[in-house]
């Protein structure tokens, strides 16, 4: 799909990368996330596959990021300094020289990753995972997301323009929901905005290629995020791949069976790791689905502001739904002490108003805690089988109940028929008896 990416200048001008003119409202801290945020492995764990240049680059990145972390004042002044994909990240703060070096090093490193993608996926996978956990720089998100989900050469892309000419039974639903998707974001503001138009196009095209799912509320937030990074054809291809390969299609099917499974698995983790909080939730009838459904359906895009949510999405693109479980548990761990003091209404308000903004200035803190959460893939697989068995049993019971109801209905019909036949026979007997009596009397 992508040709070789040239050696990039330290500060990109507009149009250097194939990304649209709109970006999430992300800060430079989000774009060049701290190296300290990935606990899983260190650069040395993969050092046998790194050249001396790459090792030196990583060392520089760590040093510059430490400077940025320490300089919280400069981070605040940089916050929101980047407003579109073509702008420089240079801040007017005292840390601007540090940032310029950091950006140059990051630019070179990610340019190399994109150019040598196959090699990095095969030979430097641990290091790539670590770098993604630290945040993909905004300029590279469009290309890296497409590479991560293998959406660069999809045949369905050639069908896109034809799909737009067709009509979909979901069009009214899609139109109704589009205004509610990122209503505060400049790109999607206004009924005739470019953002709303391309969002409608992608959602409509998907509803035509996957008629079983059609359109599901919530999925527009994922497509909206993709459209902030890339043109609509590419966003469509990435969304198709996410639905096919990342369990999202199962989540968005009309039955939403996969969402039930995710909630079941999450409840098990909650019960095992935060028993006190689990008991409190139960005592208040505060169901897991009440707060966690949107986490799974929109991958935190309706929970956190975009800079934080996009960091989670970076990891989701490489590691899948596991990150949703991890971040969800991390949030509950952070807030357990406050939540156990609240009633149902208080907890509902807390989830809506307090939790979303806890990590605005430090998404790394959330990512770090998320990767300290215990997550056992084998146990999750066992829970999946357990859940399937429960559902099968429920289905069998429903079938049995249906069968008994049908039998009951048929028996009622049979009784009614017999009663009618009995009544008719009684009438006939009376008539015969009357005739016999008349005959005997006349004789």
Secondary structure, DSSP 4 states (H G I P E B T S, - for coil): ---PPPPPPSSPPTTSSS--S---S--HHHHT--GGG--S--GGGGGGG--HHHHHHHHHHHHHHHHHHH-HHHHHHHTT---STTS----SSTTHHHHHHHHHHHHHHHHHHHHTHHHHHHHSHHHHHHHHHT---HHHHHHHHHHHTT-TT-GGGGGHHHHHHS--TTHHHHHHHHTTSSTTSGGG-STT-HHHHHHHHHHHHHHHH-TTT---TTHHHHHHHHHHHS-HHHHHHHHHHHHHHSSHHHHHSTT-HHHHHHHHHHHHHHHHH-HHHHHHHHHTT--HHHHHHHHHHHTTTTTS-HHHHHHHHHHHHHHTTHHHHHHHHHHHHHHHHHHTT--HHHHHHHHHHTGGGTTSS-HHHHHHHHTTS---HHHHHHHHHHHHHHHHHHHHHHHHHHHHHHHHHHHHHHHHHHHHHHHHHHHHHHHHHHHHHHHHHH-
